[in-house]
Amino acid sequence: MTDTQFIVIGKIIGAHGINGNLRVRSYAESLSPFEAGVLLRVKNVRGGDKHYHVKWVKPHSKGILLSLKHVDDRDKAEALIGAELLIDKATFPELEAGTYYWSDLIGLSVFSKDDEYIGRLKAILPTGSNDVYVVENIVNGRKEEILIPALQSVVLDIDLEKRAMHVELPQGL
């Protein structure tokens, strides 16, 4: 399988205890991608990757605690620190029309309604009322960021095939 078939859903940031438990920064909105039995791809920072089944998961501090089958002591857990956790995109449910997974949006080229290039969608920030798109562009050799609210009145069109988004910027942006 190619990397485009996988979505990064978290990163291992530490070991917890002596039984191989992992502290994870989750990029998912819920624990469901980490449910017991799910097969995760663990992409190690030192190169190579392996697949592990999840034994259990639970919330912890600002992240989650995760236990993987065959990671049963602290040394094995510490060897995975820094690794990304990926899941096969085919396991995700189909979305309703007009809704998108963040992983599909990150990297889109963003244009104004008049087709002027604004930048590339670099990140998405969840807020209480709506998400905010972080769009980055290089102007005169300097990185500049613009924050665009992910509102239906602002986002005019998303074309995943063309990897493009058109927006009508609110006044003041």
Helices and strands as residue ranges (DSSP letters): G 3-5, E 6-16, E 21-26, G 32-34, E 39-43, E 49-60, E 63-68, H 74-78, E 84-88, G 89-91, H 102-105, E 109-112, E 117-125, E 132-139, E 142-149, E 155-159, E 164-167
